[in-house]
Amino acid sequence: MSVDMSPRTALFRWLALGGNLALLAWIALWQLSLSPHPHINALTLAIAWMIPLLLPLPGILAGKPYTHAWANFILMFYFLHALTLLYIDNGERLLAAVELVLTFAAFIGNILYARHRGKELGFKLTRLSEVEKQERARFDQPRK
């Protein structure tokens, strides 16, 4: 049984997909041609920067809400990189600003898509109070 995606959820999916793919392309462009590292092979460095973004890509392309959610952990690396360069490096400040905007777009798209699509598919987290009640009941039972 397939569950139709609402137009709003589809918009969030496009934001997430576009942000993730644009960040991947930006990192490749940055490392290969815009500002290659002077002492390290540009291709090697580009591949090293792209590998983390490629890990969740199959699930993002497939539209899996769980993958969109955990992909944000990977995006935090790029978010911190961009913030660091904005603060310390005058030469690559504009490049870092673009990285920050793309990372932010992917992050927001991932969060909103995972939340809305998860609700459409019936995924939900159990409330902490319910989990506590279940654990208390399980551990308070007399042992045989």
FIKOLZA-1660 file (N, C-alpha, C; in steps of 0.1 Angstrom, whole numbers, plus 5000, padded with zeros to 4 digits):
% residues 144
   i   px   py   pz ch aa at
   1 5008 4988 5000  A  M  N
   1 5000 5000 5000  A  M CA
   1 5009 5012 5000  A  M  C
   2 5006 5021 4991  A  S  N
   2 5014 5034 4990  A  S CA
   2 5006 5045 4995  A  S  C
   3 5013 5054 5002  A  V  N
   3 5006 5066 5008  A  V CA
   3 5010 5078 4999  A  V  C
   4 5000 5085 4995  A  D  N
   4 5003 5097 4987  A  D CA
   4 5010 5108 4995  A  D  C
   5 5019 5115 4988  A  M  N
   5 5026 5126 4994  A  M CA
   5 5018 5139 4992  A  M  C
   6 5017 5147 5002  A  S  N
   6 5010 5159 5001  A  S CA
   6 5019 5169 4993  A  S  C
   7 5013 5179 4987  A  P  N
   7 5021 5189 4980  A  P CA
   7 5031 5196 4989  A  P  C
   8 5027 5199 5001  A  R  N
   8 5037 5205 5011  A  R CA
   8 5049 5196 5014  A  R  C
   9 5046 5183 5016  A  T  N
   9 5057 5174 5018  A  T CA
   9 5066 5173 5006  A  T  C
  10 5060 5173 4994  A  A  N
  10 5068 5172 4982  A  A CA
  10 5077 5184 4980  A  A  C
  11 5072 5196 4985  A  L  N
  11 5080 5208 4985  A  L CA
  11 5092 5207 4994  A  L  C
  12 5090 5201 5006  A  F  N
  12 5101 5199 5015  A  F CA
  12 5111 5189 5010  A  F  C
  13 5105 5178 5002  A  R  N
  13 5114 5169 4996  A  R CA
  13 5123 5175 4986  A  R  C
  14 5117 5184 4978  A  W  N
  14 5125 5191 4968  A  W CA
  14 5136 5200 4974  A  W  C
  15 5132 5207 4985  A  L  N
  15 5142 5215 4992  A  L CA
  15 5153 5206 4997  A  L  C
  16 5150 5195 5003  A  A  N
  16 5160 5186 5009  A  A CA
  16 5169 5180 4998  A  A  C
  17 5163 5175 4987  A  L  N
  17 5170 5169 4976  A  L CA
  17 5179 5180 4969  A  L  C
  18 5173 5191 4966  A  G  N
  18 5181 5202 4960  A  G CA
  18 5192 5207 4969  A  G  C
  19 5190 5208 4982  A  G  N
  19 5201 5213 4991  A  G CA
  19 5212 5203 4991  A  G  C
  20 5208 5190 4993  A  N  N
  20 5219 5180 4994  A  N CA
  20 5227 5178 4981  A  N  C
  21 5220 5178 4969  A  L  N
  21 5227 5177 4957  A  L CA
  21 5235 5190 4953  A  L  C
  22 5230 5201 4956  A  A  N
  22 5237 5214 4954  A  A CA
  22 5249 5215 4963  A  A  C
  23 5248 5210 4975  A  L  N
  23 5260 5210 4984  A  L CA
  23 5271 5201 4979  A  L  C
  24 5266 5189 4974  A  L  N
  24 5276 5180 4968  A  L CA
  24 5283 5186 4956  A  L  C
  25 5276 5192 4947  A  A  N
  25 5281 5198 4936  A  A CA
  25 5290 5210 4940  A  A  C
  26 5286 5218 4950  A  W  N
  26 5294 5229 4954  A  W CA
  26 5307 5225 4960  A  W  C
  27 5307 5215 4968  A  I  N
  27 5320 5210 4974  A  I CA
  27 5329 5205 4963  A  I  C
  28 5324 5198 4953  A  A  N
  28 5332 5193 4942  A  A CA
  28 5338 5205 4934  A  A  C
  29 5330 5215 4931  A  L  N
  29 5334 5227 4923  A  L CA
  29 5345 5235 4932  A  L  C
  30 5342 5236 4944  A  W  N
  30 5351 5244 4953  A  W CA
  30 5365 5237 4953  A  W  C
  31 5365 5224 4956  A  Q  N
  31 5378 5217 4958  A  Q CA
  31 5385 5215 4945  A  Q  C
  32 5378 5213 4934  A  L  N
  32 5385 5210 4922  A  L CA
  32 5389 5222 4914  A  L  C
  33 5381 5233 4914  A  S  N
  33 5385 5244 4906  A  S CA
  33 5385 5258 4912  A  S  C
  34 5376 5261 4921  A  L  N
  34 5375 5275 4927  A  L CA
  34 5386 5278 4936  A  L  C
  35 5390 5268 4945  A  S  N
  35 5400 5271 4954  A  S CA
  35 5407 5258 4958  A  S  C
  36 5414 5251 4949  A  P  N
  36 5421 5239 4952  A  P CA
  36 5432 5241 4962  A  P  C
  37 5434 5231 4971  A  H  N
  37 5444 5231 4981  A  H CA
  37 5458 5231 4974  A  H  C
  38 5467 5240 4978  A  P  N
  38 5480 5241 4971  A  P CA
  38 5489 5229 4974  A  P  C
  39 5487 5221 4985  A  H  N
  39 5497 5211 4988  A  H CA
  39 5491 5197 4988  A  H  C
  40 5478 5196 4985  A  I  N
  40 5472 5182 4984  A  I CA
  40 5465 5181 4971  A  I  C
  41 5465 5169 4965  A  N  N
  41 5459 5166 4953  A  N CA
  41 5444 5170 4953  A  N  C
  42 5440 5179 4944  A  A  N
  42 5426 5184 4944  A  A CA
  42 5416 5173 4943  A  A  C
  43 5418 5164 4934  A  L  N
  43 5408 5153 4933  A  L CA
  43 5407 5145 4945  A  L  C
  44 5418 5141 4952  A  T  N
  44 5418 5134 4964  A  T CA
  44 5410 5141 4975  A  T  C
  45 5413 5154 4976  A  L  N
  45 5406 5162 4986  A  L CA
  45 5391 5163 4983  A  L  C
  46 5388 5165 4970  A  A  N
  46 5373 5166 4967  A  A CA
  46 5366 5153 4970  A  A  C
  47 5372 5142 4967  A  I  N
  47 5366 5129 4970  A  I CA
  47 5364 5127 4985  A  I  C
  48 5374 5131 4993  A  A  N
  48 5374 5130 5007  A  A CA
  48 5362 5139 5013  A  A  C
  49 5360 5151 5007  A  W  N
  49 5350 5159 5012  A  W CA
  49 5336 5155 5007  A  W  C
  50 5335 5147 4996  A  M  N
  50 5323 5143 4991  A  M CA
  50 5318 5130 4996  A  M  C
  51 5326 5121 5001  A  I  N
  51 5322 5108 5006  A  I CA
  51 5312 5109 5017  A  I  C
  52 5313 5117 5027  A  P  N
  52 5302 5118 5037  A  P CA
  52 5289 5121 5031  A  P  C
  53 5289 5130 5021  A  L  N
  53 5276 5134 5015  A  L CA
  53 5270 5123 5006  A  L  C
  54 5279 5114 5001  A  L  N
  54 5274 5103 4993  A  L CA
  54 5268 5092 5001  A  L  C
  55 5271 5091 5014  A  L  N
  55 5266 5080 5022  A  L CA
  55 5251 5079 5023  A  L  C
  56 5244 5090 5026  A  P  N
  56 5230 5090 5027  A  P CA
  56 5222 5092 5014  A  P  C
  57 5230 5095 5003  A  L  N
  57 5224 5099 4990  A  L CA
  57 5214 5088 4985  A  L  C
  58 5217 5075 4985  A  P  N
  58 5207 5066 4980  A  P CA
  58 5193 5067 4987  A  P  C
  59 5194 5068 5000  A  G  N
  59 5181 5069 5008  A  G CA
  59 5174 5082 5006  A  G  C
  60 5182 5093 5004  A  I  N
  60 5176 5106 5001  A  I CA
  60 5169 5106 4987  A  I  C
  61 5176 5100 4977  A  L  N
  61 5170 5099 4964  A  L CA
  61 5157 5090 4964  A  L  C
  62 5157 5080 4973  A  A  N
  62 5145 5071 4974  A  A CA
  62 5134 5078 4983  A  A  C
  63 5137 5089 4989  A  G  N
  63 5127 5096 4997  A  G CA
  63 5124 5089 5011  A  G  C
  64 5134 5083 5017  A  K  N
  64 5132 5076 5030  A  K CA
  64 5133 5086 5041  A  K  C
  65 5123 5088 5049  A  P  N
  65 5123 5098 5059  A  P CA
  65 5134 5096 5070  A  P  C
  66 5137 5083 5073  A  Y  N
  66 5147 5081 5083  A  Y CA
  66 5160 5085 5078  A  Y  C
  67 5163 5083 5066  A  T  N
  67 5176 5087 5060  A  T CA
  67 5178 5102 5060  A  T  C
  68 5167 5109 5057  A  H  N
  68 5167 5123 5057  A  H CA
  68 5170 5128 5071  A  H  C
  69 5165 5122 5081  A  A  N
  69 5167 5126 5095  A  A CA
  69 5182 5124 5099  A  A  C
  70 5187 5112 5097  A  W  N
  70 5201 5110 5101  A  W CA
  70 5211 5117 5092  A  W  C
  71 5208 5120 5080  A  A  N
  71 5217 5128 5071  A  A CA
  71 5221 5141 5077  A  A  C
  72 5212 5147 5086  A  N  N
  72 5215 5159 5092  A  N CA
  72 5228 5159 5101  A  N  C
  73 5231 5147 5107  A  F  N
  73 5243 5146 5115  A  F CA
  73 5255 5148 5106  A  F  C
  74 5255 5143 5094  A  I  N
  74 5266 5145 5084  A  I CA
  74 5266 5160 5080  A  I  C
  75 5255 5166 5078  A  L  N
  75 5255 5180 5074  A  L CA
  75 5261 5189 5085  A  L  C
  76 5261 5185 5097  A  M  N
  76 5267 5194 5108  A  M CA
  76 5281 5196 5106  A  M  C
  77 5288 5186 5100  A  F  N
  77 5303 5187 5097  A  F CA
  77 5305 5199 5087  A  F  C
  78 5296 5200 5077  A  Y  N
  78 5298 5210 5067  A  Y CA
  78 5293 5224 5073  A  Y  C
  79 5283 5223 5081  A  F  N
  79 5279 5236 5088  A  F CA
  79 5290 5242 5096  A  F  C
  80 5297 5233 5104  A  L  N
  80 5308 5238 5113  A  L CA
  80 5320 5242 5104  A  L  C
  81 5322 5235 5093  A  H  N
  81 5333 5239 5084  A  H CA
  81 5330 5253 5079  A  H  C
  82 5318 5256 5074  A  A  N
  82 5315 5269 5069  A  A CA
  82 5316 5280 5079  A  A  C
  83 5311 5277 5091  A  L  N
  83 5311 5287 5102  A  L CA
  83 5326 5291 5105  A  L  C
  84 5334 5280 5106  A  T  N
  84 5348 5282 5109  A  T CA
  84 5355 5291 5099  A  T  C
  85 5353 5288 5086  A  L  N
  85 5359 5296 5075  A  L CA
  85 5354 5310 5075  A  L  C
  86 5341 5312 5078  A  L  N
  86 5336 5325 5078  A  L CA
  86 5343 5333 5089  A  L  C
  87 5346 5327 5099  A  Y  N
  87 5353 5334 5111  A  Y CA
  87 5367 5337 5108  A  Y  C
  88 5375 5327 5103  A  I  N
  88 5389 5328 5102  A  I CA
  88 5396 5331 5089  A  I  C
  89 5389 5328 5078  A  D  N
  89 5395 5329 5065  A  D CA
  89 5389 5339 5056  A  D  C
  90 5395 5351 5054  A  N  N
  90 5390 5361 5045  A  N CA
  90 5390 5357 5031  A  N  C
  91 5399 5349 5027  A  G  N
  91 5400 5345 5013  A  G CA
  91 5389 5336 5008  A  G  C
  92 5384 5327 5016  A  E  N
  92 5373 5318 5013  A  E CA
  92 5360 5321 5019  A  E  C
  93 5359 5333 5024  A  R  N
  93 5346 5337 5031  A  R CA
  93 5334 5335 5023  A  R  C
  94 5335 5340 5010  A  L  N
  94 5323 5339 5001  A  L CA
  94 5320 5324 4998  A  L  C
  95 5330 5316 4996  A  L  N
  95 5328 5302 4993  A  L CA
  95 5321 5295 5005  A  L  C
  96 5326 5299 5017  A  A  N
  96 5320 5293 5029  A  A CA
  96 5306 5298 5032  A  A  C
  97 5303 5310 5028  A  A  N
  97 5289 5315 5029  A  A CA
  97 5279 5307 5020  A  A  C
  98 5284 5304 5008  A  V  N
  98 5275 5296 4999  A  V CA
  98 5274 5282 5005  A  V  C
  99 5284 5276 5011  A  E  N
  99 5284 5263 5017  A  E CA
  99 5274 5263 5029  A  E  C
 100 5274 5274 5037  A  L  N
 100 5265 5276 5048  A  L CA
 100 5250 5276 5043  A  L  C
 101 5248 5284 5033  A  V  N
 101 5234 5285 5028  A  V CA
 101 5229 5272 5023  A  V  C
 102 5237 5265 5015  A  L  N
 102 5233 5252 5010  A  L CA
 102 5231 5241 5021  A  L  C
 103 5240 5242 5030  A  T  N
 103 5239 5232 5042  A  T CA
 103 5226 5235 5050  A  T  C
 104 5223 5248 5052  A  F  N
 104 5211 5252 5059  A  F CA
 104 5199 5247 5051  A  F  C
 105 5198 5249 5038  A  A  N
 105 5187 5245 5030  A  A CA
 105 5185 5230 5031  A  A  C
 106 5196 5222 5030  A  A  N
 106 5195 5208 5030  A  A CA
 106 5190 5204 5044  A  A  C
 107 5195 5210 5055  A  F  N
 107 5192 5207 5068  A  F CA
 107 5177 5209 5071  A  F  C
 108 5172 5221 5067  A  I  N
 108 5158 5224 5069  A  I CA
 108 5149 5215 5061  A  I  C
 109 5153 5213 5048  A  G  N
 109 5145 5204 5040  A  G CA
 109 5144 5190 5045  A  G  C
 110 5156 5185 5050  A  N  N
 110 5156 5171 5056  A  N CA
 110 5147 5170 5069  A  N  C
 111 5148 5180 5077  A  I  N
 111 5140 5180 5089  A  I CA
 111 5125 5180 5086  A  I  C
 112 5121 5189 5078  A  L  N
 112 5107 5191 5075  A  L CA
 112 5101 5179 5067  A  L  C
 113 5109 5174 5057  A  Y  N
 113 5105 5162 5049  A  Y CA
 113 5103 5150 5059  A  Y  C
 114 5113 5148 5067  A  A  N
 114 5113 5136 5076  A  A CA
 114 5101 5137 5085  A  A  C
 115 5098 5148 5090  A  R  N
 115 5087 5150 5100  A  R CA
 115 5073 5148 5092  A  R  C
 116 5072 5155 5081  A  H  N
 116 5059 5154 5074  A  H CA
 116 5056 5141 5068  A  H  C
 117 5067 5135 5061  A  R  N
 117 5065 5123 5054  A  R CA
 117 5063 5111 5065  A  R  C
 118 5070 5112 5076  A  G  N
 118 5069 5102 5086  A  G CA
 118 5055 5102 5092  A  G  C
 119 5049 5114 5093  A  K  N
 119 5035 5114 5098  A  K CA
 119 5025 5108 5088  A  K  C
 120 5028 5111 5075  A  E  N
 120 5019 5106 5064  A  E CA
 120 5020 5091 5064  A  E  C
 121 5032 5085 5067  A  L  N
 121 5034 5071 5066  A  L CA
 121 5030 5064 5080  A  L  C
 122 5026 5072 5090  A  G  N
 122 5022 5066 5102  A  G CA
 122 5033 5063 5112  A  G  C
 123 5045 5068 5109  A  F  N
 123 5056 5067 5119  A  F CA
 123 5055 5077 5130  A  F  C
 124 5057 5072 5142  A  K  N
 124 5056 5082 5153  A  K CA
 124 5065 5077 5164  A  K  C
 125 5071 5086 5171  A  L  N
 125 5078 5083 5183  A  L CA
 125 5069 5082 5195  A  L  C
 126 5072 5072 5203  A  T  N
 126 5064 5071 5215  A  T CA
 126 5068 5082 5225  A  T  C
 127 5058 5087 5232  A  R  N
 127 5061 5098 5241  A  R CA
 127 5069 5092 5253  A  R  C
 128 5078 5101 5258  A  L  N
 128 5087 5096 5268  A  L CA
 128 5080 5091 5280  A  L  C
 129 5069 5098 5284  A  S  N
 129 5061 5093 5295  A  S CA
 129 5056 5079 5293  A  S  C
 130 5052 5076 5281  A  E  N
 130 5047 5062 5278  A  E CA
 130 5058 5052 5279  A  E  C
 131 5070 5056 5274  A  V  N
 131 5082 5047 5275  A  V CA
 131 5085 5044 5289  A  V  C
 132 5085 5055 5298  A  E  N
 132 5088 5053 5312  A  E CA
 132 5078 5044 5319  A  E  C
 133 5065 5045 5315  A  K  N
 133 5054 5037 5321  A  K CA
 133 5057 5022 5317  A  K  C
 134 5060 5020 5304  A  Q  N
 134 5063 5006 5300  A  Q CA
 134 5075 5000 5307  A  Q  C
 135 5085 5008 5308  A  E  N
 135 5097 5003 5315  A  E CA
 135 5095 5000 5330  A  E  C
 136 5087 5009 5336  A  R  N
 136 5084 5007 5350  A  R CA
 136 5076 4995 5352  A  R  C
 137 5066 4993 5343  A  A  N
 137 5058 4981 5344  A  A CA
 137 5066 4968 5342  A  A  C
 138 5075 4969 5333  A  R  N
 138 5084 4957 5329  A  R CA
 138 5093 4954 5341  A  R  C
 139 5099 4964 5348  A  F  N
 139 5108 4961 5358  A  F CA
 139 5102 4959 5372  A  F  C
 140 5090 4964 5373  A  D  N
 140 5083 4962 5386  A  D CA
 140 5076 4949 5388  A  D  C
 141 5075 4941 5377  A  Q  N
 141 5069 4928 5377  A  Q CA
 141 5077 4919 5386  A  Q  C
 142 5070 4911 5395  A  P  N
 142 5078 4901 5404  A  P CA
 142 5085 4891 5395  A  P  C
 143 5096 4887 5399  A  R  N
 143 5104 4877 5392  A  R CA
 143 5100 4863 5396  A  R  C
 144 5100 4854 5387  A  K  N
 144 5096 4840 5389  A  K CA
 144 5108 4832 5392  A  K  C
% end
